[in-house]
Amino acid sequence: MALSLPKGFLYAGTPCGIKNDGKKDLAIVYSEVPAIAAGLFTTNAIKAAPVVVSMNQLKKGKKRIIIANSGIANAATAKDGIKDVNEIINAYAKGFNVKPEEVLVASTGIIGRRLPVEKINAHIITLKNDLSRQGFMDAVKAVMTTDTVPKYGSRRLKINGREVILTGFVKGSGMIQPHFATMLGFFTSDVNITPGALRKAMLAASDASFNRITIDGEMSTNDTVFILANGLAENDIINEHGKNYSLFEQALIDLTRELSEKMVKDGEGANKVIEISVTGTKTEEDGKRVAFKLANSPLIKTAFFGEDPNWGRIVATVGASCPYVSESRLKIWIGKQIVFNCGKGIDNDALLKVRNSMKNRTIQLAVDLGSGNKGFNVMTCDFTYDYVRINSTYTS
Amino acid sequence: MALSLPKGFLYAGTPCGIKNDGKKDLAIVYSEVPAIAAGLFTTNAIKAAPVVVSMNQLKKGKKRIIIANSGIANAATAKDGIKDVNEIINAYAKGFNVKPEEVLVASTGIIGRRLPVEKINAHIITLKNDLSRQGFMDAVKAVMTTDTVPKYGSRRLKINGREVILTGFVKGSGMIQPHFATMLGFFTSDVNITPGALRKAMLAASDASFNRITIDGEMSTNDTVFILANGLAENDIINEHGKNYSLFEQALIDLTRELSEKMVKDGEGANKVIEISVTGTKTEEDGKRVAFKLANSPLIKTAFFGEDPNWGRIVATVGASCPYVSESRLKIWIGKQIVFNCGKGIDNDALLKVRNSMKNRTIQLAVDLGSGNKGFNVMTCDFTYDYVRINSTYTS
C-alpha cells in the first residue's frame, strides 16, 4: 500500500558525522502548527538523557519538532548527557523558530558516549532547508542502526467525512523486548483528538504490538515512541470514547502491528519469524510469562533456525516457566501439526512433515496448557550465526 | 591432583546402543554395602520419569546402585516412561542381587523418546562383570552428551584420624541454570554420616556451586544430583553440627565448585569463562537477579566472545534487572580495570587495555550498585558461533 503523509508535517534526515561511515544519522519531524503529543518510554531503571528530558518535555503542552539521532545513545552519560540534550534543544528551537518546550528528542546507538553537540547543531540550517514531505524517507533512514530495511507505514481513515492520515516509522532490530527495549517509533497524524484520547490510543496500540515482540530479551535505556497530532484534518474532535475513537485506535493498532512484524523480520541476524500463541493458562500474566520464556529461549530459537521440530525443548521451557503445567494436559503444535498431545509425541513420519513445514519464513508455534481460558501471543525471530556475528563485532 | 576413590564403591560404563555412534551411554555406580543417599532434582514443573521415580525411591532407605544413561532423557514420556524405568529397576535389582528400592536412576539426552528397555537390560551382565574401581572413567564417559571433556574430581580428608574419601563426577554443558538445569552429578563417599547431615551438606554445596552457574538460562527436566555414603571409612558418625560436619561440608563445597567451573568451561560452544560478581544490592535476592540477568544476556555474552568491553550493555542490563539502580552510584569493572564509575565511562586508551585483558580465557566482571551491602556471584560462559551450531543441529 502506498505511503500517505498527514497534512502539516515535514521531515528531513541527514548525515552529521555521528556515524563513521557517512550514513544518515540525524532526523527531524516537524509540524507546521503546534501538535498535541504523547510518548511512551523504556521501563529500564537507567534511562538515557533524551528519555529523561523528553519525559519532562511532555508535561509542557504542544510540540513542534522531534530531533532524533542514531549512532550514539547518549545513555549512561550522567549530567553531561542532560546538558548536551538541552544545548541541542535550545539551538534547534532557535533555528526552527519554536519554543524550547516544543521540542522532543530521541537517540539510539552506542551507550556511554557523549553526543557530538557541535556536529549536530552545525546541521540546523541543512535540516531546515531539507524539510519536506519527500524528506520522510531520509528521516526513516537516519534513525536506523543495525536495521537492514527501513520500516514505515501509514493508514487513511474517514472520520465525519474527513480524511485522517496516520503515518509512522520505527527503528529496532535487536535488544527488543516488552516495554520497547531498543526501539524508536515516531507517529504523526493530522487527526483532531484530545491529549487524553491520543495517549489512550497509543498505550492500547503499544500493548497490542510493541509489547508483544522480542528479539533477544534485552531491554534498552533509550526506547521511545512519540505520536504527534496536529488537528489539520479538521474532523470533529475525538475524545476517549465513542465510535470515532475506536476507528482511530484500531487504525493505530493496525499500523503498530505492521511495524512490529517488520521489526521482528529484521531482528538482528533473523532468518525466521516465530509466531507464538499460548493458551489454556489460568491468567494472562501466566500466558505472557510462558510466551516470553519460549520466545527468548536460546535452545528453541536455535532449533527453529535449524528447522528442527525439537518439541522436547518446548516442553522443558513450558515446565520451567509455569508451575502448574502438567504433561498430561499439554498440547503443542508447530504450524498446523500437533507434535505433542497430552504426554505423547508424534511419530517420525509425522515429524518429517513438520520439519518440511519449518522451511517457511514464518512459523507458528502454539502451546495449550489445558489449565484455564487465558493466554498471550508473542512474535519473535530465530537465533542465528549472524546474531552472534553482529553482536560480537558491534564496536563499543 | 590424582583421583581418589572411596572404599566399597565400584563403577562401570558401556555402550548399549542408545547413542547411534557406538559411544558409551550406560553407567553404573555400585556400593558393596548399603549406603545412605541424598538427592536433589530439577525444579522444572515437568519432571522426567527417572526424576519422578528417584524422588520416590529416596524415601525408601539405603541404596546400592545408580543406573544412569545418556542419549535419551526419558522426559515427556508420561506413564510409559515410568513403566520403562520400573522395568529397568526390577531387572537390575535382580541382576545385581539388590532390592528394587535400593536402586536410583538418572537419564540425560533427547526429550520425548522412550528408553530402549531391552537394550539397557541386555547389558546387566556386561556391567556386572565390568564393575571395578578402574571402571570409574567408563562411568564418567557414559553420562556425557554434548560434553567435550569428562568432569570428575575427589577430595581426601581426615576425620578422627580416619581417611575419608569423597569423589564425584558430573555431566553438563548446555541448558544449565540455577537448580541444576541439565546436569547430572554423582557423588560417592565412604564417610560415616547421618542421612540428615548428608542431605544438609549436599544442599549447602549445591547452593554454593551448581546453583551459581548458568550456560544459557535454560532449565531441564532431568537434573539430578545423587550422593551415596557407605560409612566404610569408619570415622565417628558425623551429625548435622560440629567440626567434623564442617570439614565434610567444606570438602564437598570445594569439590562441587571445582566441577561447576569445569561445566562452565565446557559450556556448549564456550570460548571463555565469565566470573560475575554483583555487590552493593539491598538484598541477596536482588544481587542474584542482577547476576543471572547479566550471565544470561545474549548481548553481554556475545560482547565477551568478541573481546569487546561494551560496558554500555552491562549498564543497560543492570538497569533492566534492578529498579533502584542509579547510574550515579553504579561501578563496573572488567578484570581489574574500572570501566564505568558513577556515571562516567573510561577513555579510549584505558579501554584498549581492558580489551587486551579480555583475550584471557577467564574474565572477571564486577558490578557494584552502591545501594546496599548484599550481593551474589555467578559463573557463566560466552555465546559463540559454536553454541548456535551445536544447538541448531542437535537432532530431535
Chai-1 contact restraints between the chains, C-beta under 6 A:
chainA,res_idxA,chainB,res_idxB,connection_type,confidence,min_distance_angstrom,max_distance_angstrom,comment,restraint_id
A,N44,B,G319,contact,1.0,0.0,6.0,A-B,restraint_1
A,N44,B,A320,contact,1.0,0.0,6.0,A-B,restraint_2
A,A45,B,G319,contact,1.0,0.0,6.0,A-B,restraint_3
A,A45,B,P323,contact,1.0,0.0,6.0,A-B,restraint_4
A,A45,B,V325,contact,1.0,0.0,6.0,A-B,restraint_5
A,I46,B,V315,contact,1.0,0.0,6.0,A-B,restraint_6
A,I46,B,G319,contact,1.0,0.0,6.0,A-B,restraint_7
A,I46,B,E327,contact,1.0,0.0,6.0,A-B,restraint_8
A,A76,B,V315,contact,1.0,0.0,6.0,A-B,restraint_9
A,A76,B,E327,contact,1.0,0.0,6.0,A-B,restraint_10
A,A78,B,G343,contact,1.0,0.0,6.0,A-B,restraint_11
A,I111,B,G312,contact,1.0,0.0,6.0,A-B,restraint_12
A,I111,B,V315,contact,1.0,0.0,6.0,A-B,restraint_13
A,G112,B,G312,contact,1.0,0.0,6.0,A-B,restraint_14
A,G112,B,G345,contact,1.0,0.0,6.0,A-B,restraint_15
A,D216,B,P298,contact,1.0,0.0,6.0,A-B,restraint_16
A,E218,B,L299,contact,1.0,0.0,6.0,A-B,restraint_17
A,M219,B,A320,contact,1.0,0.0,6.0,A-B,restraint_18
A,S220,B,A316,contact,1.0,0.0,6.0,A-B,restraint_19
A,T221,B,A316,contact,1.0,0.0,6.0,A-B,restraint_20
A,P298,B,D216,contact,1.0,0.0,6.0,A-B,restraint_21
A,L299,B,E218,contact,1.0,0.0,6.0,A-B,restraint_22
A,L299,B,N391,contact,1.0,0.0,6.0,A-B,restraint_23
A,T302,B,V388,contact,1.0,0.0,6.0,A-B,restraint_24
A,T302,B,N391,contact,1.0,0.0,6.0,A-B,restraint_25
A,T302,B,S392,contact,1.0,0.0,6.0,A-B,restraint_26
A,F305,B,S392,contact,1.0,0.0,6.0,A-B,restraint_27
A,G306,B,S392,contact,1.0,0.0,6.0,A-B,restraint_28
A,G306,B,T393,contact,1.0,0.0,6.0,A-B,restraint_29
A,D308,B,S396,contact,1.0,0.0,6.0,A-B,restraint_30
A,N310,B,S396,contact,1.0,0.0,6.0,A-B,restraint_31
A,G312,B,I111,contact,1.0,0.0,6.0,A-B,restraint_32
A,G312,B,G112,contact,1.0,0.0,6.0,A-B,restraint_33
A,V315,B,I46,contact,1.0,0.0,6.0,A-B,restraint_34
A,V315,B,A76,contact,1.0,0.0,6.0,A-B,restraint_35
A,A316,B,S220,contact,1.0,0.0,6.0,A-B,restraint_36
A,A316,B,T221,contact,1.0,0.0,6.0,A-B,restraint_37
A,G319,B,N44,contact,1.0,0.0,6.0,A-B,restraint_38
A,G319,B,A45,contact,1.0,0.0,6.0,A-B,restraint_39
A,G319,B,I46,contact,1.0,0.0,6.0,A-B,restraint_40
A,A320,B,N44,contact,1.0,0.0,6.0,A-B,restraint_41
A,A320,B,M219,contact,1.0,0.0,6.0,A-B,restraint_42
A,P323,B,A45,contact,1.0,0.0,6.0,A-B,restraint_43
A,V325,B,A45,contact,1.0,0.0,6.0,A-B,restraint_44
A,E327,B,I46,contact,1.0,0.0,6.0,A-B,restraint_45
A,E327,B,A76,contact,1.0,0.0,6.0,A-B,restraint_46
A,G343,B,A78,contact,1.0,0.0,6.0,A-B,restraint_47
A,G345,B,G112,contact,1.0,0.0,6.0,A-B,restraint_48
A,Y385,B,Y385,contact,1.0,0.0,6.0,A-B,restraint_49
A,Y385,B,V388,contact,1.0,0.0,6.0,A-B,restraint_50
A,V388,B,T302,contact,1.0,0.0,6.0,A-B,restraint_51
A,V388,B,Y385,contact,1.0,0.0,6.0,A-B,restraint_52
A,V388,B,V388,contact,1.0,0.0,6.0,A-B,restraint_53
A,N391,B,L299,contact,1.0,0.0,6.0,A-B,restraint_54
A,N391,B,T302,contact,1.0,0.0,6.0,A-B,restraint_55
A,S392,B,T302,contact,1.0,0.0,6.0,A-B,restraint_56
A,S392,B,F305,contact,1.0,0.0,6.0,A-B,restraint_57
A,S392,B,G306,contact,1.0,0.0,6.0,A-B,restraint_58
A,T393,B,G306,contact,1.0,0.0,6.0,A-B,restraint_59
A,S396,B,D308,contact,1.0,0.0,6.0,A-B,restraint_60
A,S396,B,N310,contact,1.0,0.0,6.0,A-B,restraint_61
